[in-house]
Amino acid sequence: MNPTIPKSVFTFFEKLQKNNNRDWFNDHKSEFKSIEKQVKGFYNKVYENLNKHDDIDKIKIFRIYRDVRFSKNKLPYKTHFGGSFHRSKPKLRGGYYVHIQPNNESFIATGFWEPEPADLLRIRKEFEMDDSEIREILEDKKIKSIWGGFVGDEVKMAPKGFSKDHKAIDLIKKKQYIFTKKFTDEEVLDAGFITEIDEAFKAIRPYFDYMSDVLTTDLNGVSLI
């Protein structure tokens, strides 16, 4: 039987939003630990499902404690769960993310959040040379119906060394190459949520296969690994 996200996750975080301080959290820590254990079981099942059709070398479930050292927001606790799943390098690239938050703020994401400078340049160079394959992937009916299109940050002007008039400048200007899919609280609590996550992650595979090929070869198609 598939694990589910318990409704207590949302009710706990809604209370924490109103009482985001150490005294309240310490008084309710046992409640949080019980919820956390169930949610970790859910994330571990997502990991298990992914490894049936992909190769995931690492799962990271983020702690609830916020790093407030360099933030104007000094609230000590996050009011969501987040977990990332990294594909096995160097051959495979990209990753998956699952975010659980009340008030219909839950979502899943996939792609390349913060490409290393060398990887970002390689991706941009590929699109400059030939953008036909990535556009074909982006127009895939299944990918579009589940994920839509790219979201994320981009530069305002053409990156250094690229023409602002290039036909692929819309892709070249991006700093992130990610997709996101939002869920309502009702959808998250549904017994089929974990299956829907897995189906969405399966659907993105043509994109990952393409990007992994790009990032493990030079512009002449010669393997770098």
C-alpha positions in Angstrom: 0.0 0.0 0.0 1.4 3.4 -1.0 2.2 5.9 1.8 0.2 9.1 1.9 0.7 12.6 3.2 -1.3 12.8 6.5 -3.6 15.8 7.0 -1.8 16.5 10.2 1.1 17.9 8.1 -1.0 20.8 7.0 -2.7 21.4 10.4 0.7 21.4 12.1 2.3 23.9 9.6 -0.7 26.2 9.8 -0.3 26.3 13.6 3.5 26.8 13.2 2.9 29.8 10.9 1.1 31.5 13.7 3.6 30.4 16.4 6.9 30.4 14.6 9.1 30.5 17.7 11.3 28.1 19.6 9.2 27.8 22.7 6.1 26.8 20.8 8.1 24.4 18.6 9.8 22.7 21.5 6.4 22.2 23.3 5.1 20.5 20.1 8.3 18.7 19.0 7.0 15.2 19.6 4.0 16.0 17.4 6.4 17.2 14.7 8.7 14.2 14.9 5.7 11.9 14.5 4.6 13.8 11.3 8.2 14.0 10.0 8.6 10.2 10.3 5.5 9.7 8.1 6.6 12.2 5.6 10.1 10.7 5.4 8.4 7.4 4.6 6.6 9.1 1.7 9.8 10.6 0.4 11.6 7.3 0.6 8.8 5.7 -1.4 9.2 8.5 -4.1 12.9 7.6 -4.1 12.1 3.9 -4.5 9.7 4.5 -7.3 12.2 6.7 -9.1 14.9 4.1 -9.0 12.6 1.7 -10.9 12.9 3.8 -14.0 15.9 6.1 -13.3 19.2 6.0 -11.4 19.1 8.2 -8.3 22.3 8.3 -6.3 21.1 10.6 -3.5 17.9 11.7 -1.6 18.0 14.8 0.6 15.1 15.6 2.9 15.6 19.2 4.1 15.6 20.0 7.8 12.9 22.2 9.3 15.4 24.6 10.8 16.0 27.8 8.8 19.4 29.3 8.3 18.7 32.9 9.4 22.3 34.1 9.6 22.1 36.1 6.3 18.4 36.5 6.1 16.1 39.4 7.0 13.5 36.9 7.8 14.5 35.7 11.3 11.7 33.1 11.8 13.5 30.0 13.0 11.4 27.3 11.2 10.2 26.4 7.7 6.6 25.8 7.2 7.0 23.2 4.6 8.7 19.9 3.8 11.1 19.7 0.9 13.1 16.8 -0.6 15.4 16.5 -3.6 16.5 13.5 -5.6 19.8 13.7 -7.6 20.5 11.6 -10.7 23.7 9.6 -10.7 26.6 11.7 -12.1 28.6 12.0 -14.2 26.6 10.1 -16.8 23.2 11.3 -15.7 22.3 15.0 -15.0 19.4 16.8 -13.4 17.2 16.2 -10.4 13.7 16.1 -8.9 12.1 18.0 -6.0 9.0 17.5 -4.0 7.6 20.4 -1.9 4.7 19.9 0.6 3.2 23.1 2.0 -0.4 24.0 3.1 -2.7 26.5 1.5 -2.3 24.9 -2.0 1.4 25.8 -2.1 2.7 22.3 -2.7 4.5 21.5 -6.0 7.0 19.2 -7.7 9.8 20.4 -9.8 12.4 18.9 -12.1 15.4 20.0 -14.2 18.4 22.2 -13.6 18.0 24.7 -10.7 21.5 26.2 -10.5 23.7 24.9 -13.3 27.4 25.3 -12.8 28.9 28.1 -15.0 30.5 25.6 -17.3 27.3 23.6 -17.7 25.2 26.7 -18.2 27.6 27.8 -21.0 27.5 24.4 -22.6 23.7 24.4 -22.6 23.5 27.8 -24.1 26.1 26.9 -26.8 24.0 23.9 -27.7 20.9 26.0 -28.1 22.9 28.5 -30.1 24.1 25.8 -32.5 20.8 23.9 -32.8 17.6 24.5 -30.9 15.4 22.2 -32.9 15.7 19.1 -30.6 15.0 21.0 -27.4 12.0 22.7 -28.9 10.6 19.4 -30.1 10.9 18.0 -26.6 9.2 21.1 -25.2 6.3 20.7 -27.6 5.8 17.0 -26.7 2.1 16.6 -25.8 2.7 14.6 -22.7 5.3 17.0 -21.3 3.2 20.0 -22.1 0.1 18.6 -20.6 1.8 17.7 -17.3 4.5 20.3 -16.9 3.7 23.2 -19.3 7.0 24.9 -20.2 10.2 26.2 -18.7 10.0 28.4 -15.6 12.8 30.1 -13.7 15.1 33.1 -13.8 16.7 34.6 -16.9 19.1 37.4 -17.7 17.6 40.7 -19.0 20.1 41.1 -21.9 21.8 38.5 -24.1 24.6 36.7 -22.2 28.1 37.8 -23.0 29.2 36.3 -26.3 25.7 35.7 -27.6 23.7 37.7 -30.1 20.5 39.3 -28.9 19.0 38.6 -32.3 19.6 34.9 -32.2 16.5 32.8 -32.9 17.1 30.8 -29.7 17.7 33.9 -27.5 14.6 33.0 -25.5 16.3 29.8 -24.4 19.8 31.2 -24.2 18.8 34.0 -21.8 17.6 31.5 -19.2 19.7 30.9 -16.0 17.5 27.9 -14.9 16.0 25.1 -17.0 13.2 23.8 -14.7 9.6 22.7 -14.8 7.1 22.9 -11.9 3.7 21.4 -11.3 1.5 22.7 -8.5 -1.0 20.7 -6.4 -3.9 21.7 -4.2 -4.1 20.5 -0.6 -6.8 18.1 -1.6 -4.7 16.5 -4.3 -1.7 16.1 -1.9 -3.8 14.2 0.6 -5.3 12.0 -2.1 -4.1 8.3 -2.1 -3.1 8.6 -5.7 -0.7 11.6 -5.1 2.5 9.5 -5.0 1.5 7.8 -8.3 0.8 11.1 -9.9 4.3 12.3 -8.8 5.9 9.3 -10.4 4.0 9.6 -13.6 5.1 13.2 -13.9 8.7 12.3 -13.3 8.5 9.5 -15.9 7.2 11.9 -18.5 10.1 14.3 -18.2 12.6 11.5 -19.1 13.1 12.6 -22.8 14.3 16.0 -21.6 16.7 14.5 -19.1 18.1 12.1 -21.7 18.7 15.0 -24.1 20.3 17.3 -21.5 22.5 14.5 -20.1 23.8 13.9 -23.6 24.5 17.6 -24.0 26.3 17.9 -20.7 28.5 14.8 -21.2 29.7 15.7 -24.7 31.5 18.6 -26.3 30.0 20.6 -29.2 31.3 18.0 -31.7 29.5 15.2 -29.8 32.7 13.7 -28.3 32.2 12.2 -24.9 33.7 14.0 -21.9 33.4 11.1 -19.5 
